[in-house]
Amino acid sequence: VLPGFDGLELSRRIRANGRNMRIIAISALGKANLPEDAVVAGCDAFLSKPIHIAALRVLVSEQLRDAKTKSQYART
């Protein structure tokens, strides 16, 4: 939890400012609908703590590959 707002609000603010970046939300909170809320807030992916490094590596690789693919299509 950030001072004054949470990570989902940060994601909303990033998207509202037109920032073109990948957002991976990571949380230890056990709310059942948090992954869906994260996507609605503009996150591209969600991981629950504790984080397994192998899963994080796979997720980051997927996000980088997807961003590269979208960037290539945007240029054509």
LINUR-V908325 format. One record per residue. RES is the residue in one letter. SS is DSSP state (~ for helix, > for strand, _ for the rest). OMEGA is omega as a letter, one per 40 degrees, with the letter a starting at -180 (999 if undefined). D_LAST is the distance of its C-alpha to the last C-alpha in Angstrom with 1 decimal. Layout:
BEGIN
res	ss	omega	d_last
RES	SS	OMEGA	D_LAST
RES	SS	OMEGA	D_LAST
END
This chain:
BEGIN
res	ss	omega	d_last
V	_	i	40.4
L	>	i	39.5
P	_	i	42.0
G	_	i	41.7
F	>	a	38.8
D	_	a	37.2
G	~	i	34.0
L	~	i	32.6
E	~	i	33.3
L	~	i	31.5
S	~	i	28.4
R	~	a	28.7
R	~	i	29.1
I	~	a	26.1
R	~	a	23.9
A	~	i	25.7
N	_	i	25.0
G	_	a	21.2
R	_	i	21.1
N	_	i	18.0
M	_	i	19.9
R	_	i	21.1
I	_	i	24.7
I	>	i	27.1
A	>	i	30.4
I	>	a	33.5
S	>	i	36.9
A	_	a	40.4
L	_	a	41.3
G	_	a	42.3
K	_	a	41.1
A	_	a	40.1
N	_	a	37.3
L	~	i	35.9
P	~	i	32.8
E	~	i	31.9
D	~	i	32.7
A	~	i	30.4
V	~	i	27.4
V	~	a	28.4
A	_	i	28.8
G	_	i	25.2
C	_	i	25.7
D	_	a	23.3
A	>	a	26.2
F	>	i	30.0
L	>	i	32.7
S	>	i	36.4
K	_	e	38.9
P	_	a	40.3
I	_	i	37.0
H	_	a	36.9
I	~	a	35.1
A	~	i	33.7
A	~	i	32.2
L	~	i	30.7
R	~	i	29.2
V	~	a	27.6
L	~	i	26.3
V	~	i	24.8
S	~	i	23.2
E	~	a	21.7
Q	~	i	20.4
L	~	i	18.9
R	~	i	17.2
D	~	i	15.9
A	~	i	14.7
K	~	i	12.9
T	~	a	11.2
K	~	i	10.2
S	~	i	9.1
Q	~	i	6.8
Y	~	a	5.4
A	~	a	5.6
R	~	a	3.8
T	_	999	0.0
END
